[in-house]
Amino acid sequence: MKIDATRLNARLDLLGQVGAVEGQGRTRLALTEEDRLGRKLVSMWMRETGAEVVIDSIGNIHCVLRGQSDDAPIMTGSHIDTVRRAGALDGCYGVVAGIEVIAAIVKARLKPRKTLVVTAFTNEEGVRYTPDLLGSRVMTKEMSLSDALHVVSTDGKRFGEELDRIGYAGEASPWEFLPSAFVELHIEQGPVLDAKGLAIGVVEGVQGYSWWHVAVEGRANHAGTTPMALRLDAGTAAMELIRDITKRSADSLTPAVATIGTFALEPNSINVVPGKASFTIDMRDPYIQTLARAEADLRDAVAALRDEGFKVTLNCTSRNDPVPFSSSLCERIENNAQARSLSSMRIVSGASHDAQMMARVCPTAMIFVPSREGVSHNPREFSTPAQLATGADVLLDTLWQLVEA
Amino acid sequence: MKIDATRLNARLDLLGQVGAVEGQGRTRLALTEEDRLGRKLVSMWMRETGAEVVIDSIGNIHCVLRGQSDDAPIMTGSHIDTVRRAGALDGCYGVVAGIEVIAAIVKARLKPRKTLVVTAFTNEEGVRYTPDLLGSRVMTKEMSLSDALHVVSTDGKRFGEELDRIGYAGEASPWEFLPSAFVELHIEQGPVLDAKGLAIGVVEGVQGYSWWHVAVEGRANHAGTTPMALRLDAGTAAMELIRDITKRSADSLTPAVATIGTFALEPNSINVVPGKASFTIDMRDPYIQTLARAEADLRDAVAALRDEGFKVTLNCTSRNDPVPFSSSLCERIENNAQARSLSSMRIVSGASHDAQMMARVCPTAMIFVPSREGVSHNPREFSTPAQLATGADVLLDTLWQLVEA
């Protein structure tokens, strides 16, 4: 069996035109008019395969190819909502490729042993509704259906009402298709596969992350009259701490990362020694022990600054433990890549995905294909049609093995 | 001879009430109604000494105690305009103490050999009119009178018209009292004398300064998916350069300082590796060679960043060479402090003063008294009445020697 690569890429182009603005990519926030149009298109393609289309009460759209047994289904899927000014591939690729997998099986006149489901999850990005991963969060009971339906959007609209308005408040239970395995196909959204020239990333898990807000208070002084030795410069003290934190990640043996994305000084005047520095730290690590160690080191660095006379406030603003995926599923994907003579490597996802929710209820893994220069959440997001087709073929092989197992 | 310490301090309090707002210090910007009231008060005190009061065409107010000879006069002075929410001492101290020097000489029924002039210079602070040091700048022909009169304020008013409006466009030439020596008495505005517990700072010169705007461009990337080794993080790169620059100053054998007062990241988002960092550098050094060396080192550090793949723009936004004062005047002040059993040290001014303009036309020096915790340009600016009286006594001794020499 083989994926229809031409149709896969043509459909990604077409879906990418829903919500598109010239030069600004596309914006298809969850439960907006653009999302409704995207859902209509995807549902139509699902129906064209001959499989059943089921909408559940959190708005997840399921394309269900019934199997011969009553065993729990095998599931793949991703999302079609986007961030603002997005690329055409993030999420959409996994959904459209999943539909092609079913189309390929149907075309081959095969009927799988287990039921195969392709799901387009609601509100993965979390731009308009917080939290993100809402469809998979409800499916895995990380959040109650009722709580989810009451979430209010950034523009003041209740989730349940908006879902109803766009016509995607389905009657099926969100738990009807709880799978025995889940595999998500996605673009990497990072530069590793592209930089190494590899075809397939076998995703072992999702990095844990730990977000911090740090404020360092020293003493504002005249920049001309205050000798260096008499300063309590909040800016350079903060930068020294940042240096320790980022150097620690750069030297780490794990693929740990640490990012200082925001930084501000007060009074922020050219000739005043900064009295206050505020910044954020985004730390990620695939291993829970090393993430916890990085957090402990941050606390130690803060204590050292306090000993030097600075007042430091440290707040954890968001945190998620790392999510390990199924090693047997990873091995299977690796073998399938090898069987098609494709180069591959084990990789850890730095971004969030519905798969990390699904990993709470069943063996889960992901397949990555390269992103050019690692650019994502950006109109310049790009993978070649051949790379996309290759990933879809590996998904097909993997899902077929799972439904037949 | 001795200064009337009680009156000196009472007058500083009184002048400090002009333009005062409860809890916010005083604001007496150049050529405003508050400045007019301050000038009236100071002119009145000048006249009370029995000396002549002369206003020149840039608005400088001169209190002139005629000498017996036709030799060029000896001059002291400072300014009475303030920054916003200022303390009561910056500038005012030098003017009011100068008046007390003349009052002490007159009270002692002495007539000096040379003419002694106490000058209140116009627009020293440069808050409402740029450039600063305008009165002394015109007196030393660093700026033409005509150019100065055409300068437009931040609120759109021409200097000449405002000077006329407040009644201080005098008829005297700004060059009528060009002195053969100039000594300015001032609070330190820095923490050195206070920290060392010394009475008198013998000011050897004014630091040169060099102001820079630096922009570092790297590559914005996803904070989760981009491994440390594949980043071109403009933020941490900028911080590394800043570390080199500030460490260089801290380790310097000269009283060099370097301050990063402003810093901004783009896009300034917690989960995006910064694509751009912009910041300012304020470098000061009392020696022209070491200042030039610091500037060369900055250029080298920028070149190194460029070699790493960053795009760096570097602009010098303002620059002044260091101004050395007269070593013989410094020795004289030092001896006078010693003669009164006062502790003293040589010091370099980190702030700008009219004295640095006067140094272009005659031997010049300054006398500093301690500022509590170095706080200035702030309502909390404070020196004890005894410290202020002590400084004025040293000024008296020094000026008397100079007019008699």
Contacts between the chains, C-beta under 8 A, distances in Angstrom:
chain1	res1	chain2	res2	distance
A	188	B	225	6.8
A	189	B	222	6.0
A	189	B	225	4.9
A	190	B	222	6.4
A	190	B	224	7.7
A	190	B	225	2.9
A	190	B	226	5.6
A	190	B	227	7.4
A	191	B	221	7.5
A	191	B	225	7.7
A	191	B	226	6.1
A	191	B	227	7.6
A	191	B	230	5.0
A	192	B	225	8.0
A	192	B	227	6.3
A	192	B	230	7.3
A	195	B	230	6.1
A	207	B	224	6.3
A	209	B	224	6.8
A	211	B	270	6.3
A	221	B	191	7.5
A	221	B	374	6.4
A	222	B	189	6.1
A	222	B	190	6.3
A	222	B	350	6.6
A	222	B	351	6.7
A	222	B	374	7.0
A	222	B	376	6.3
A	222	B	377	7.0
A	223	B	257	6.8
A	223	B	259	3.7
A	223	B	261	6.0
A	223	B	282	4.7
A	223	B	284	7.5
A	223	B	350	7.7
A	224	B	190	7.7
A	224	B	207	6.3
A	224	B	209	6.8
A	224	B	257	7.0
A	224	B	282	7.5
A	224	B	284	5.4
A	224	B	349	7.8
A	224	B	350	3.1
A	224	B	351	5.1
A	224	B	352	8.0
A	225	B	188	6.8
A	225	B	189	4.9
A	225	B	190	2.9
A	225	B	191	7.6
A	225	B	192	7.9
A	225	B	349	7.4
A	225	B	350	3.6
A	225	B	351	5.5
A	225	B	374	6.3
A	225	B	376	7.4
A	226	B	190	5.7
A	226	B	191	6.1
A	226	B	257	7.0
A	226	B	350	7.2
A	226	B	374	6.0
A	227	B	190	7.5
A	227	B	191	7.6
A	227	B	192	6.3
A	227	B	255	6.0
A	227	B	257	6.7
A	228	B	246	7.5
A	228	B	249	5.5
A	228	B	250	4.3
A	228	B	256	7.9
A	228	B	257	5.7
A	228	B	258	7.8
A	229	B	250	7.3
A	230	B	191	5.1
A	230	B	192	7.4
A	230	B	195	6.2
A	230	B	374	7.3
A	233	B	246	7.8
A	233	B	259	7.7
A	235	B	260	5.5
A	235	B	261	7.8
A	235	B	263	6.6
A	236	B	242	7.0
A	236	B	243	7.5
A	236	B	246	5.3
A	236	B	260	6.8
A	239	B	239	4.4
A	239	B	242	6.1
A	239	B	243	6.5
A	240	B	243	7.4
A	242	B	236	7.0
A	242	B	239	6.1
A	243	B	236	7.5
A	243	B	239	6.5
A	243	B	240	7.4
A	243	B	243	6.8
A	246	B	228	7.5
A	246	B	233	7.9
A	246	B	236	5.3
A	249	B	228	5.5
A	250	B	228	4.3
A	250	B	229	7.3
A	255	B	227	6.0
A	256	B	228	7.9
A	257	B	223	6.8
A	257	B	224	7.0
A	257	B	226	7.0
A	257	B	227	6.7
A	257	B	228	5.7
A	258	B	228	7.8
A	259	B	223	3.8
A	259	B	233	7.7
A	259	B	270	7.9
A	259	B	271	7.0
A	259	B	272	7.7
A	259	B	273	5.5
A	260	B	235	5.5
A	260	B	236	6.8
A	260	B	265	7.8
A	260	B	274	7.4
A	261	B	223	6.0
A	261	B	235	7.8
A	261	B	265	7.0
A	261	B	268	6.9
A	261	B	269	5.2
A	261	B	270	4.5
A	261	B	271	6.0
A	261	B	272	5.3
A	261	B	273	7.1
A	261	B	274	6.4
A	262	B	265	6.2
A	262	B	268	4.9
A	262	B	269	6.8
A	262	B	270	5.8
A	263	B	235	6.6
A	263	B	263	6.0
A	263	B	264	7.6
A	263	B	265	5.2
A	263	B	268	7.6
A	264	B	263	7.6
A	264	B	264	7.5
A	265	B	260	7.8
A	265	B	261	7.0
A	265	B	262	6.2
A	265	B	263	5.2
A	268	B	261	6.9
A	268	B	262	4.9
A	268	B	263	7.6
A	269	B	261	5.2
A	269	B	262	6.8
A	270	B	211	6.3
A	270	B	259	7.9
A	270	B	261	4.5
A	270	B	262	5.8
A	270	B	280	4.4
A	270	B	282	5.5
A	271	B	259	7.0
A	271	B	261	6.0
A	271	B	282	5.3
A	272	B	259	7.7
A	272	B	261	5.3
A	273	B	259	5.5
A	273	B	261	7.1
A	274	B	260	7.4
A	274	B	261	6.5
A	280	B	270	4.4
A	282	B	223	4.7
A	282	B	224	7.5
A	282	B	270	5.5
A	282	B	271	5.3
A	284	B	223	7.5
A	284	B	224	5.4
A	349	B	224	7.8
A	349	B	225	7.4
A	350	B	222	6.6
A	350	B	223	7.7
A	350	B	224	3.1
A	350	B	225	3.6
A	350	B	226	7.2
A	351	B	222	6.6
A	351	B	224	5.1
A	351	B	225	5.4
A	352	B	224	7.9
A	374	B	221	6.3
A	374	B	222	7.0
A	374	B	225	6.4
A	374	B	226	5.9
A	374	B	230	7.2
A	376	B	222	6.2
A	376	B	225	7.3
A	377	B	222	6.9
